[in-house]
């Protein structure tokens, strides 16, 4: 029986473990943390449960198919609640939208801000339904060289790709009011990018939300990873927590296992689910890396980071939606501060998850578990987080008053803060870039680190650092792609 070693028990690693164990491989997952999930884990303290990373669970079809392929039913393993409204968008420039997949109601929401734009919602949905259908094979297939790009199938997609357009420009063909365009483009933050620089292809992100819905897993998104780990173990996979990999073992350029402290684990293939850039620098000797040398890694473009506040509050916050997105009045300036100036904005955008009304498991009765995310620059010499942490916390608390959260300081019963420096040091994320390599056209498809890693033998990648990219649905796709490649290669 062929042995597979997976570094990291994040969503991609766990999905790969399920798939490979289900296909009869001897699978071992090693995870440096004391529990599974990677960034998709949770904080549990004083009766509060707060997701650490992703809180949106969308496009469940991909994970449903993975569960079905190993004889399980996702919806029997995890209770999923579909949200309506999906989220509330509050514009600093005025107005708000309670986004819903109900088309007539969504048209009414748009009409309250921009009546002329409301009729374009159906055309946006129709066009992007076709776009996703055309591009889905690209999201499900490996791109291992330029030859996989220059194909008749890919050439047919060029009229839809529109590489000269940004996402904001693409949406300008449908919506004239800049607030409405932002309502359909803030999802570019899932990729850690500004809609003014993000490729137009990613209009499919907001389409997917409206077409397939946004769900809350009872227990939070961490419950998804817990279920995946349980199923993988039922299928025979071994999951070793508190096992920090110190190096990948090589014979020439061929990976033959890993070293954890004083233990060596041998394998026929190694799957890396750790942060790509950090894993390369920590686990692979420089002499084995040319395309992905330290210099090359340093020169790539990386996503923004996030300033996180995980709060347990006295009192319920029923005036909030489940997901609340506040978009700064001057969003252009906010994005410039993050991506170019590498400074903290005076008027930041932010996101607040308030899951307690839909899920009483997340907080004690009469209390609320709040997840507060503020997009900020990845780690940069301009910001010393040891000095900036507390002043920025105060600014964020003041900003939260804009969505009706007042007197927070005296109601906080639990608090944990995570800065970009914490993401880098505690979670081993290169530059604290929580959404990994950006998704510009120079870092997509075969130009992204490849699923069958091109510089080493018997090494495969899953997660946001490889194709197709970041975000839970595409991370699950990366696991499917790489698992198929492993099965093909080891059967040869």
N, C-alpha and C positions, 0 to 999 in steps of 0.2 A: 504494500500500500504506500503510495507516494505521500511524503510529508510536506505540509505547507506551514510556514511560520508567518504569522501576521503581526506586524509591529503597530500596536495601537488599537484600542477597542472603542474607537469613535464610530459614528454611523456607517461609514464606508467599510471599516474593518469588520464590523459585526455583520453587515450584509454579505460581505465576501465569505466570512466564516460560515454563515448559513448556507450559502450557495455551494461552497466547496465541500463542506461536510455532507450536505445532501447528495452530492455526486460521488461520495465514497472516499474522499481524501481524508487523510489523518491530519487534522487541523489543530494547531496550537496558536492561541492569541496571547500576546504578552502586552501588558498595560502598566505604565509607570505609576498611575494613580491608584488609590485604594478601591476604586469602583469603576464600572464601565461608563462609557458615554463620551469621553473626551470633553469637548466644549458643550456637547449636548447632554449635560448632566444637570444636577440640581443641588441647591443649598437647602439643607433641612436643619432647622434650629428653632427652638422655642415654640414648636407647633406650626411653624411656617414652612412651606415648601415653595421654592422659587427657582424656576429654570435659570441655568447659568448662561446658556447660549440661545439657540433658536427658540422662538415661541410661536411662530407661524407654522402650521402643518398644512401644506397644500399639495395638490396633485397626488392624492394617495394611491392612484392607480399603479404607479411604479412599485411601491412597496407591497401593495396587495399582490401584484404578480410575483414578486420575489417570495412572499410567504406561500402563495399557491404552488409555486414550483417545488417546494419542499413539503407539500401536503398540509399546510396550515392555512388558517383564515385570520388575516390581520385583525378583522373587526371582532373576532372572538378572543383574540389575545389582548387587545387594547380597545377600550371604549372611546369612540370618537364622536364628538358633538359638533355638528356643523353650525357655524356662527352666522347669524343674520340680525343686524348688519354685520358685515365682515370686519369692518373697522370704521373709525371716525377720523376724518382728516380735518384739522383746524388750521386755517390759513392765517398767518400773521398779518397778511394784507387784507383780511376780512372775509367772513363767510366760513361755512363748514359743509362737509358732505358726509352723510352716513352711507357708506358704500354698500351696495347690495347686489346680489346676482339676479334679483328680480328686475327684468329689463324696464318695464313701465315705471317702477318706483325709482330705479337709477336715473332714468330720464328726468323724472321730477326733481331729483336731487341736483342734477346738473343744471336744470332750468332755473333753480333758485339763484344760481350764481351767474349763469350765462345762457339765457334762453336760446340764443342762436346756435349754441353748441350741442344742445340736447339731442337733436335728430341724428347727429353723427355717431352716437354711441353704437347703434346697430351696425353701421357700416364698419366701424372699428372692429367690432366683434367678428363680423363676417370675413373681413380681410385677414385678420390674425388667426382665425380658425383655419383658413387655407394656408397661411404661412406656417403655422405649427405642423400641419399635416405634411407639408413639403420638407420641413427641416427636421422632423422627428427622426428619420433614419440617420441623420448626422449626429444626433445626440445619443444614438444607440450603437454607433459603430466606432471602432478605433481609427485614429489617424496617425499612422506609424511612419509616414514619410510624405513628401510633397506629392508623390504619385497618387495618394489617396485623396488629394485635393483636386488635382487636374483630371477629373473624370466627367463623362457626359452628365451624370446625375448632378454633380456639383455645379457645372456650368449652367444648367437649367435654373439654378437657384439665384444666379447673379442678379437678375432683375428684382428679386425680392430682398436681396441682401443690402443693396444700396450703401456700399461702403463709404460714400462721400457724405452721408447724412448721420447726424447724431440722433439719439433717441428723441430729444426735444424737437429737432427739426422734423423728424418723421411724424410725430404727433401733431405738428403744426398743420399737416394736411387734413386733419380731422377737427381740431379744436383751436379756436383763436384766442380764447382767454388763457393767459399763462397759468392761472390757478388750476384750470381743468387739465392742462397739459401736465402739471405737477402731480395731479391726482392719479394720472396714469403712468407716471415715470419715477415717482419716488422709489419704486421697486428696484431701481438701479442700485440702491444702497445695499441690496442683497449681494451685489457683486462688488460692493465697496467703491462705487464710482458715481460721479456726477452725471445727471441726465444730459448735460451739455457736452459731455465727452464720450458717454457710453454709446456703443454702436447701435444703429437703428434696429438691428435684428431683435433686440431685447424688448421690443414692444410686446412680444409674446408673454413676458412675465406677468403683466397685469391682466392680459387676456386669460391666462391660466387660472388666475384667482377667480375671475367672474364666471368662467366656463365650468370649472370643476369644484369651486368652493374652497373656503378656508375652515379648518377644523381645529378644535381644541381636544387633545388627548387628555382624558381624565388622569390627573396626576402630573400633567405637564408633558412637554416633549421628551423629558428624560424617561418617561414611562415607555416610550417607543424603544429606546435603547435597552432598557431592562427586559422588555419582551423579546427583542432580538437575541440578546445574550441567552435568555432562557431557552429559546428554540434552538439556537446553535448548540448549546450543551446537550439538549435532548437528542440532537442528531449526532452527538459524539465528539463535538469540538471541546477542547480544553481551553479555559480562559484563566490566565495567571495574572492576578492583579499584584500591585506593589513589585513589579518586575521592570526595572528601568534598563533598557538596552544600552549598553555602553559602546558597542560596535557591531557592525555586520562582519561576519567571517567570510573571507574570500580565499579561493584557490585560483590564482591568476585574476581574471575578471569575473569569475563565476562565484556567485554567492552560495555558500554552503551551510549557513546558519547564522546565529547571533550569539553574543556574549552578554549575559546579565550578571553583574557582580562576579561571583566565582563560578557561575554555571554557564556551560555552553549547551545550546540546543541546536542540533543539526537538522537540516531540512533540504528538500529538493527544490524548493522555490521560496523566496522571501517576498512578502507583500508589505509595502510601506504605507501605513495609514497615518503616520505622523506628519506634522507640518513639513512640507517638501524642503524648503530652503534650509530650515534648521536641521532636518534629518541628514541632508547631504553633508553639511558642515560638521555635524557631530559624529556621524556613523560611517561615512565613506572616506577613505584616505584620499588626499588631494591628487595623488599620482594616478588614481583611477578615474578622475573626472577632468574632461577637457571642455566639452560643450557647457557643462554646468560646474565650471571652476568657481572658486570663491569670488573672483573678480566678476565673472559673468553673473553670478547670483546677485552680487551687490548692485550691478548695473540694471537689473530688471525693474519694472514698474510694479509697485505694490499698492494694495488697497488702503483705504482709510482704516482707522482703528475705532474703538468705542470707549467711552467713559461710562462705566456701569454703576448704578446704585440699586442694590437689592434691599428692599425695605419691608419690614413688617410693621403695620400701622394699627393703632387703636382706632376702631370705627370702620364702618363700611363706606365704600366710595361708589355708591350705586348711580351717582350722576355721570360717572365715566362709562364709556363703552369698554368692551373687552380689550380691544386694541385701539390706541389713540395715537395719531401721528400729528405732531405740530410742525408746520413748515414755516420757517422764519420769513419775516416780511421781505427781506432782501436775500433771497435764496442764492442768487448768483454770488453775492459777497460771502455768504456762509460757505459755499462750496469752494470758492477761491481761497478762503482762509485755510480750509482743510487740505486741499490738493496742491496749492502753489505756495501760499504764504507760510504754511505749517505753524499757524498760530491759533489761539483759542478765540472763537468768535464772541463778540459782545452780545449778539442776539442769536443764540444757537437754535437749530432745529432739534427736536427730540421725539422719542417714542416712549409710551408708557403702556405696559400690559397690566390689566386689572382682572385676573382670571377668577377671583374668589366668588363673584356672583354666579358664575356658571359651574364652578367646581369647588364645593365646600371642603374638599380634601386639602386645599392649598393654604388655608389659614384657620386659626381657631374661630369659633363662633363670635360674631360681632367685630371681627378684625379683618384686615386686608393684607394681601401679599402683593406688593407692587414691584414691577420690574421696570427700571428706568434706563434707557439707552440714549446716549448723546454721541452722534458721529463726530469724531475728532481726527486729527492727523495721526498717522502712525508715529512711532517714536522718532524724534528729531532733536538735534541740538538746541533748537529754539525753545524747547519746553523742558524744564526740569520738574518732573512730576512730584518730586519730594517737596518742592516749594509751591507748585501749582495746585496740588490736590485739594487742599481745604478751601482756598478761595474759589476754585471752580465748583466745588460742591455747593458752596453758598450761592453761587450764581445759578446753578441748576435748580436748587430749591426755590429761589425767587422766580425763575422762569416757569416752574410748574404751577404758579398761581394763574398763569394764562389759560389753563384748562380747569380751573376751579379747585385746585389743591392748595388750601390755605392752612396756615398754622401747622405745617408738617413737623417742624422741629420738636415741638412738645408732644407730638403723638407717635413718634418713632419708638417702637419697642424692640426692634431688631434692625441692624444695618450692616451691610458689607459693601465695600467699594472696590471696584477693579479698574485700574487705569491702564493705558497702553503699556506702561512699564511693567505692570503686573502680568498682562497678557504675555509679554515677552519673557519674563523671568519665571513665572509660576506655571505657565501653560506651554512654555517652549515654542512660542510663535515668533517667527522672524520679524523683527521690527514691530512686534505687536499688531501686525496687519491681520486683523481677525477674519478678513475675507480673502486672504491669500494673494496670489498674483492677480493683478487687474486683468480685465477681459477686453483689452484693446485688441485691434486686429493683428498686432504683432505678437500677441501672446494667446492665440486661440488655435484650435485644431492641432496640426502637427507642430506648431511653434510653441505649444505648451509642453511641459514635461509629459512624456508619452506613457500610456497605460502599460505597455511592455517597455520598460525603461531602456532607452536606446544606448546608454553607455555601459551597461553591465549585463551580464548573463544571469538568467534566473531571478531577476528583480522586476517586480510589478508595482504599479502605483494605484492607489484608490484615494478618494477624497477630493477636496476643493482645489488642490494644487495640480491636478492632472486634467485631462479631457473627460467630460465636457465642461467642468468648472465647479463653482461654489454654489451653495444652496442645497437643501436636503434632497429634493427630487433628483437633481443631476449628480449628486454624490452617490445616491443609490444606483444611478445608471453607470457611474464609473465602476462600481463594484461588479455589476453585471458584465460590463465589457471586459474587465481584467480577469474575472473568473472564467469567462469563455476562452480567453487567450491561454490561461494556465491549463485548462482542460485540453485544449488543442495541442499545446506544446508538450505537455507531459505524456500525452497519448502517442506522440510521434515516435 
